[in-house]
């Protein structure tokens, strides 16, 4: 459905604003296999999707990730980490110490998407660089 809004847990602008304003205490770079073309059950060998799972000072966890047509006005989106499958694996974490918000991660992820120049992997690297330690 072109132009349709994806379903999510937050139903109001104030709820979304509240999430975006939460302070991030840690960030964990995550990866999962990309599904095969055509919706098959296998995965594309060697190709993966990345995102950053953030933990906030309220104890909430969100996946901030980027993809083509993931959002309406922004291709970097936030989802509740409870919706992550067991296929996601950690690639390392950094301490953020409450110096950044969920919104900061979305902003550095970027609004556009380009497979070669601005994809999920590059966005995840930029997000992790905000944490300080590498």
PyMOL commands that place a pseudoatom at each C-alpha (Angstrom):
pseudoatom trace, name=CA, resn=UNK, resi=1, chain=A, elem=C, hetatm=0, pos=[0.000, 0.000, 0.000]
pseudoatom trace, name=CA, resn=UNK, resi=2, chain=A, elem=C, hetatm=0, pos=[1.804, 3.095, -1.211]
pseudoatom trace, name=CA, resn=UNK, resi=3, chain=A, elem=C, hetatm=0, pos=[1.562, 5.980, 1.236]
pseudoatom trace, name=CA, resn=UNK, resi=4, chain=A, elem=C, hetatm=0, pos=[-0.013, 3.885, 3.996]
pseudoatom trace, name=CA, resn=UNK, resi=5, chain=A, elem=C, hetatm=0, pos=[1.326, 4.343, 7.483]
pseudoatom trace, name=CA, resn=UNK, resi=6, chain=A, elem=C, hetatm=0, pos=[2.871, 1.220, 8.983]
pseudoatom trace, name=CA, resn=UNK, resi=7, chain=A, elem=C, hetatm=0, pos=[1.243, -0.103, 12.163]
pseudoatom trace, name=CA, resn=UNK, resi=8, chain=A, elem=C, hetatm=0, pos=[3.025, 0.616, 15.418]
pseudoatom trace, name=CA, resn=UNK, resi=9, chain=A, elem=C, hetatm=0, pos=[2.396, 0.683, 19.149]
pseudoatom trace, name=CA, resn=UNK, resi=10, chain=A, elem=C, hetatm=0, pos=[2.256, 4.454, 19.554]
pseudoatom trace, name=CA, resn=UNK, resi=11, chain=A, elem=C, hetatm=0, pos=[-1.029, 5.961, 18.445]
pseudoatom trace, name=CA, resn=UNK, resi=12, chain=A, elem=C, hetatm=0, pos=[-0.517, 9.656, 19.259]
pseudoatom trace, name=CA, resn=UNK, resi=13, chain=A, elem=C, hetatm=0, pos=[1.927, 12.436, 18.446]
pseudoatom trace, name=CA, resn=UNK, resi=14, chain=A, elem=C, hetatm=0, pos=[2.481, 13.039, 22.165]
pseudoatom trace, name=CA, resn=UNK, resi=15, chain=A, elem=C, hetatm=0, pos=[3.384, 9.360, 22.637]
pseudoatom trace, name=CA, resn=UNK, resi=16, chain=A, elem=C, hetatm=0, pos=[5.883, 9.536, 19.789]
pseudoatom trace, name=CA, resn=UNK, resi=17, chain=A, elem=C, hetatm=0, pos=[7.368, 12.762, 21.162]
pseudoatom trace, name=CA, resn=UNK, resi=18, chain=A, elem=C, hetatm=0, pos=[7.745, 11.101, 24.560]
pseudoatom trace, name=CA, resn=UNK, resi=19, chain=A, elem=C, hetatm=0, pos=[9.739, 8.216, 23.031]
pseudoatom trace, name=CA, resn=UNK, resi=20, chain=A, elem=C, hetatm=0, pos=[11.909, 10.549, 20.955]
pseudoatom trace, name=CA, resn=UNK, resi=21, chain=A, elem=C, hetatm=0, pos=[12.775, 12.569, 24.090]
pseudoatom trace, name=CA, resn=UNK, resi=22, chain=A, elem=C, hetatm=0, pos=[13.877, 9.548, 26.159]
pseudoatom trace, name=CA, resn=UNK, resi=23, chain=A, elem=C, hetatm=0, pos=[17.567, 9.676, 27.078]
pseudoatom trace, name=CA, resn=UNK, resi=24, chain=A, elem=C, hetatm=0, pos=[19.679, 6.782, 25.766]
pseudoatom trace, name=CA, resn=UNK, resi=25, chain=A, elem=C, hetatm=0, pos=[22.026, 5.114, 28.250]
pseudoatom trace, name=CA, resn=UNK, resi=26, chain=A, elem=C, hetatm=0, pos=[23.401, 2.394, 25.954]
pseudoatom trace, name=CA, resn=UNK, resi=27, chain=A, elem=C, hetatm=0, pos=[23.398, 1.434, 22.288]
pseudoatom trace, name=CA, resn=UNK, resi=28, chain=A, elem=C, hetatm=0, pos=[23.919, -2.025, 20.822]
pseudoatom trace, name=CA, resn=UNK, resi=29, chain=A, elem=C, hetatm=0, pos=[24.637, -2.545, 17.141]
pseudoatom trace, name=CA, resn=UNK, resi=30, chain=A, elem=C, hetatm=0, pos=[22.519, -5.400, 15.814]
pseudoatom trace, name=CA, resn=UNK, resi=31, chain=A, elem=C, hetatm=0, pos=[22.383, -7.400, 12.588]
pseudoatom trace, name=CA, resn=UNK, resi=32, chain=A, elem=C, hetatm=0, pos=[20.085, -9.997, 11.076]
pseudoatom trace, name=CA, resn=UNK, resi=33, chain=A, elem=C, hetatm=0, pos=[20.094, -11.911, 7.775]
pseudoatom trace, name=CA, resn=UNK, resi=34, chain=A, elem=C, hetatm=0, pos=[18.238, -10.327, 4.876]
pseudoatom trace, name=CA, resn=UNK, resi=35, chain=A, elem=C, hetatm=0, pos=[15.319, -12.429, 3.648]
pseudoatom trace, name=CA, resn=UNK, resi=36, chain=A, elem=C, hetatm=0, pos=[15.598, -13.943, 0.194]
pseudoatom trace, name=CA, resn=UNK, resi=37, chain=A, elem=C, hetatm=0, pos=[14.023, -12.175, -2.759]
pseudoatom trace, name=CA, resn=UNK, resi=38, chain=A, elem=C, hetatm=0, pos=[10.433, -13.108, -3.451]
pseudoatom trace, name=CA, resn=UNK, resi=39, chain=A, elem=C, hetatm=0, pos=[9.541, -13.693, 0.192]
pseudoatom trace, name=CA, resn=UNK, resi=40, chain=A, elem=C, hetatm=0, pos=[11.131, -17.133, 0.492]
pseudoatom trace, name=CA, resn=UNK, resi=41, chain=A, elem=C, hetatm=0, pos=[12.031, -18.565, 3.870]
pseudoatom trace, name=CA, resn=UNK, resi=42, chain=A, elem=C, hetatm=0, pos=[15.789, -18.587, 3.222]
pseudoatom trace, name=CA, resn=UNK, resi=43, chain=A, elem=C, hetatm=0, pos=[18.177, -15.660, 3.515]
pseudoatom trace, name=CA, resn=UNK, resi=44, chain=A, elem=C, hetatm=0, pos=[20.620, -14.041, 1.137]
pseudoatom trace, name=CA, resn=UNK, resi=45, chain=A, elem=C, hetatm=0, pos=[24.065, -15.423, 1.983]
pseudoatom trace, name=CA, resn=UNK, resi=46, chain=A, elem=C, hetatm=0, pos=[26.422, -12.790, 3.357]
pseudoatom trace, name=CA, resn=UNK, resi=47, chain=A, elem=C, hetatm=0, pos=[23.902, -9.958, 3.175]
pseudoatom trace, name=CA, resn=UNK, resi=48, chain=A, elem=C, hetatm=0, pos=[22.424, -8.581, 6.359]
pseudoatom trace, name=CA, resn=UNK, resi=49, chain=A, elem=C, hetatm=0, pos=[20.311, -5.753, 7.773]
pseudoatom trace, name=CA, resn=UNK, resi=50, chain=A, elem=C, hetatm=0, pos=[21.595, -3.626, 10.647]
pseudoatom trace, name=CA, resn=UNK, resi=51, chain=A, elem=C, hetatm=0, pos=[20.068, -1.431, 13.286]
pseudoatom trace, name=CA, resn=UNK, resi=52, chain=A, elem=C, hetatm=0, pos=[20.866, -0.103, 16.733]
pseudoatom trace, name=CA, resn=UNK, resi=53, chain=A, elem=C, hetatm=0, pos=[18.998, -1.277, 19.824]
pseudoatom trace, name=CA, resn=UNK, resi=54, chain=A, elem=C, hetatm=0, pos=[18.949, 1.553, 22.337]
pseudoatom trace, name=CA, resn=UNK, resi=55, chain=A, elem=C, hetatm=0, pos=[18.177, 1.276, 26.035]
pseudoatom trace, name=CA, resn=UNK, resi=56, chain=A, elem=C, hetatm=0, pos=[16.786, 4.401, 27.665]
pseudoatom trace, name=CA, resn=UNK, resi=57, chain=A, elem=C, hetatm=0, pos=[16.994, 5.764, 31.184]
pseudoatom trace, name=CA, resn=UNK, resi=58, chain=A, elem=C, hetatm=0, pos=[13.392, 4.574, 31.635]
pseudoatom trace, name=CA, resn=UNK, resi=59, chain=A, elem=C, hetatm=0, pos=[14.459, 0.996, 30.888]
pseudoatom trace, name=CA, resn=UNK, resi=60, chain=A, elem=C, hetatm=0, pos=[12.716, 0.927, 27.512]
pseudoatom trace, name=CA, resn=UNK, resi=61, chain=A, elem=C, hetatm=0, pos=[14.407, -0.648, 24.499]
pseudoatom trace, name=CA, resn=UNK, resi=62, chain=A, elem=C, hetatm=0, pos=[13.885, 0.418, 20.895]
pseudoatom trace, name=CA, resn=UNK, resi=63, chain=A, elem=C, hetatm=0, pos=[15.346, -0.633, 17.571]
pseudoatom trace, name=CA, resn=UNK, resi=64, chain=A, elem=C, hetatm=0, pos=[16.408, 2.359, 15.470]
pseudoatom trace, name=CA, resn=UNK, resi=65, chain=A, elem=C, hetatm=0, pos=[16.970, 1.214, 11.898]
pseudoatom trace, name=CA, resn=UNK, resi=66, chain=A, elem=C, hetatm=0, pos=[16.859, 2.386, 8.322]
pseudoatom trace, name=CA, resn=UNK, resi=67, chain=A, elem=C, hetatm=0, pos=[15.558, 0.925, 5.091]
pseudoatom trace, name=CA, resn=UNK, resi=68, chain=A, elem=C, hetatm=0, pos=[13.968, 1.824, 1.804]
pseudoatom trace, name=CA, resn=UNK, resi=69, chain=A, elem=C, hetatm=0, pos=[10.293, 2.731, 2.331]
pseudoatom trace, name=CA, resn=UNK, resi=70, chain=A, elem=C, hetatm=0, pos=[10.511, 2.022, 6.080]
pseudoatom trace, name=CA, resn=UNK, resi=71, chain=A, elem=C, hetatm=0, pos=[8.886, 5.313, 7.011]
pseudoatom trace, name=CA, resn=UNK, resi=72, chain=A, elem=C, hetatm=0, pos=[6.657, 7.961, 5.519]
pseudoatom trace, name=CA, resn=UNK, resi=73, chain=A, elem=C, hetatm=0, pos=[8.781, 11.112, 5.774]
pseudoatom trace, name=CA, resn=UNK, resi=74, chain=A, elem=C, hetatm=0, pos=[11.909, 9.509, 7.243]
pseudoatom trace, name=CA, resn=UNK, resi=75, chain=A, elem=C, hetatm=0, pos=[13.565, 6.219, 6.302]
pseudoatom trace, name=CA, resn=UNK, resi=76, chain=A, elem=C, hetatm=0, pos=[15.096, 5.848, 9.784]
pseudoatom trace, name=CA, resn=UNK, resi=77, chain=A, elem=C, hetatm=0, pos=[12.410, 4.492, 12.097]
pseudoatom trace, name=CA, resn=UNK, resi=78, chain=A, elem=C, hetatm=0, pos=[11.951, 3.459, 15.730]
pseudoatom trace, name=CA, resn=UNK, resi=79, chain=A, elem=C, hetatm=0, pos=[10.238, 0.235, 16.756]
pseudoatom trace, name=CA, resn=UNK, resi=80, chain=A, elem=C, hetatm=0, pos=[9.766, -1.351, 20.152]
pseudoatom trace, name=CA, resn=UNK, resi=81, chain=A, elem=C, hetatm=0, pos=[12.535, -3.926, 20.601]
pseudoatom trace, name=CA, resn=UNK, resi=82, chain=A, elem=C, hetatm=0, pos=[9.895, -6.467, 21.678]
pseudoatom trace, name=CA, resn=UNK, resi=83, chain=A, elem=C, hetatm=0, pos=[9.078, -6.844, 17.979]
pseudoatom trace, name=CA, resn=UNK, resi=84, chain=A, elem=C, hetatm=0, pos=[12.621, -8.002, 17.105]
pseudoatom trace, name=CA, resn=UNK, resi=85, chain=A, elem=C, hetatm=0, pos=[12.892, -11.618, 15.956]
pseudoatom trace, name=CA, resn=UNK, resi=86, chain=A, elem=C, hetatm=0, pos=[15.414, -14.042, 17.414]
pseudoatom trace, name=CA, resn=UNK, resi=87, chain=A, elem=C, hetatm=0, pos=[17.466, -13.681, 14.220]
pseudoatom trace, name=CA, resn=UNK, resi=88, chain=A, elem=C, hetatm=0, pos=[19.034, -10.403, 15.432]
pseudoatom trace, name=CA, resn=UNK, resi=89, chain=A, elem=C, hetatm=0, pos=[22.608, -10.745, 16.764]
pseudoatom trace, name=CA, resn=UNK, resi=90, chain=A, elem=C, hetatm=0, pos=[24.743, -8.255, 18.663]
pseudoatom trace, name=CA, resn=UNK, resi=91, chain=A, elem=C, hetatm=0, pos=[27.794, -6.688, 16.999]
pseudoatom trace, name=CA, resn=UNK, resi=92, chain=A, elem=C, hetatm=0, pos=[28.903, -4.775, 20.100]
pseudoatom trace, name=CA, resn=UNK, resi=93, chain=A, elem=C, hetatm=0, pos=[27.683, -2.027, 22.374]
pseudoatom trace, name=CA, resn=UNK, resi=94, chain=A, elem=C, hetatm=0, pos=[28.655, 1.404, 23.649]
pseudoatom trace, name=CA, resn=UNK, resi=95, chain=A, elem=C, hetatm=0, pos=[27.821, 3.425, 26.736]
pseudoatom trace, name=CA, resn=UNK, resi=96, chain=A, elem=C, hetatm=0, pos=[25.891, 6.569, 25.854]
pseudoatom trace, name=CA, resn=UNK, resi=97, chain=A, elem=C, hetatm=0, pos=[25.359, 7.717, 29.441]
pseudoatom trace, name=CA, resn=UNK, resi=98, chain=A, elem=C, hetatm=0, pos=[22.152, 9.655, 28.811]
pseudoatom trace, name=CA, resn=UNK, resi=99, chain=A, elem=C, hetatm=0, pos=[23.961, 12.263, 26.698]
pseudoatom trace, name=CA, resn=UNK, resi=100, chain=A, elem=C, hetatm=0, pos=[21.788, 11.554, 23.618]
pseudoatom trace, name=CA, resn=UNK, resi=101, chain=A, elem=C, hetatm=0, pos=[18.079, 11.020, 23.006]
pseudoatom trace, name=CA, resn=UNK, resi=102, chain=A, elem=C, hetatm=0, pos=[16.251, 8.526, 20.811]
pseudoatom trace, name=CA, resn=UNK, resi=103, chain=A, elem=C, hetatm=0, pos=[15.623, 11.468, 18.479]
pseudoatom trace, name=CA, resn=UNK, resi=104, chain=A, elem=C, hetatm=0, pos=[19.395, 12.059, 18.163]
pseudoatom trace, name=CA, resn=UNK, resi=105, chain=A, elem=C, hetatm=0, pos=[19.783, 8.483, 16.904]
pseudoatom trace, name=CA, resn=UNK, resi=106, chain=A, elem=C, hetatm=0, pos=[16.977, 8.941, 14.378]
pseudoatom trace, name=CA, resn=UNK, resi=107, chain=A, elem=C, hetatm=0, pos=[18.470, 12.227, 13.164]
pseudoatom trace, name=CA, resn=UNK, resi=108, chain=A, elem=C, hetatm=0, pos=[21.964, 10.817, 12.652]
pseudoatom trace, name=CA, resn=UNK, resi=109, chain=A, elem=C, hetatm=0, pos=[20.427, 7.808, 10.891]
pseudoatom trace, name=CA, resn=UNK, resi=110, chain=A, elem=C, hetatm=0, pos=[19.181, 10.219, 8.256]
pseudoatom trace, name=CA, resn=UNK, resi=111, chain=A, elem=C, hetatm=0, pos=[15.937, 10.836, 6.409]
pseudoatom trace, name=CA, resn=UNK, resi=112, chain=A, elem=C, hetatm=0, pos=[16.847, 9.452, 2.987]
pseudoatom trace, name=CA, resn=UNK, resi=113, chain=A, elem=C, hetatm=0, pos=[17.946, 6.039, 1.799]
pseudoatom trace, name=CA, resn=UNK, resi=114, chain=A, elem=C, hetatm=0, pos=[20.451, 5.048, -0.869]
pseudoatom trace, name=CA, resn=UNK, resi=115, chain=A, elem=C, hetatm=0, pos=[21.577, 1.427, -1.179]
pseudoatom trace, name=CA, resn=UNK, resi=116, chain=A, elem=C, hetatm=0, pos=[25.160, 2.386, -2.081]
pseudoatom trace, name=CA, resn=UNK, resi=117, chain=A, elem=C, hetatm=0, pos=[25.704, 5.607, -0.119]
pseudoatom trace, name=CA, resn=UNK, resi=118, chain=A, elem=C, hetatm=0, pos=[23.266, 5.817, 2.804]
pseudoatom trace, name=CA, resn=UNK, resi=119, chain=A, elem=C, hetatm=0, pos=[21.984, 2.426, 3.905]
pseudoatom trace, name=CA, resn=UNK, resi=120, chain=A, elem=C, hetatm=0, pos=[21.267, 0.619, 7.168]
pseudoatom trace, name=CA, resn=UNK, resi=121, chain=A, elem=C, hetatm=0, pos=[24.922, -0.319, 7.747]
pseudoatom trace, name=CA, resn=UNK, resi=122, chain=A, elem=C, hetatm=0, pos=[26.222, 3.220, 7.295]
pseudoatom trace, name=CA, resn=UNK, resi=123, chain=A, elem=C, hetatm=0, pos=[23.405, 4.599, 9.462]
pseudoatom trace, name=CA, resn=UNK, resi=124, chain=A, elem=C, hetatm=0, pos=[24.216, 2.087, 12.227]
pseudoatom trace, name=CA, resn=UNK, resi=125, chain=A, elem=C, hetatm=0, pos=[27.891, 3.085, 12.167]
pseudoatom trace, name=CA, resn=UNK, resi=126, chain=A, elem=C, hetatm=0, pos=[26.972, 6.767, 12.519]
pseudoatom trace, name=CA, resn=UNK, resi=127, chain=A, elem=C, hetatm=0, pos=[24.650, 5.989, 15.422]
pseudoatom trace, name=CA, resn=UNK, resi=128, chain=A, elem=C, hetatm=0, pos=[27.292, 3.955, 17.240]
pseudoatom trace, name=CA, resn=UNK, resi=129, chain=A, elem=C, hetatm=0, pos=[29.858, 6.733, 16.803]
pseudoatom trace, name=CA, resn=UNK, resi=130, chain=A, elem=C, hetatm=0, pos=[27.666, 8.972, 18.978]
pseudoatom trace, name=CA, resn=UNK, resi=131, chain=A, elem=C, hetatm=0, pos=[28.341, 6.734, 21.976]
pseudoatom trace, name=CA, resn=UNK, resi=132, chain=A, elem=C, hetatm=0, pos=[31.942, 7.766, 22.493]
pseudoatom trace, name=CA, resn=UNK, resi=133, chain=A, elem=C, hetatm=0, pos=[33.759, 4.439, 22.919]
pseudoatom trace, name=CA, resn=UNK, resi=134, chain=A, elem=C, hetatm=0, pos=[34.148, 2.263, 19.823]
for i in range(1, 134): cmd.bond("trace and resi %d" % i, "trace and resi %d" % (i + 1))
show_as sticks, trace
zoom trace
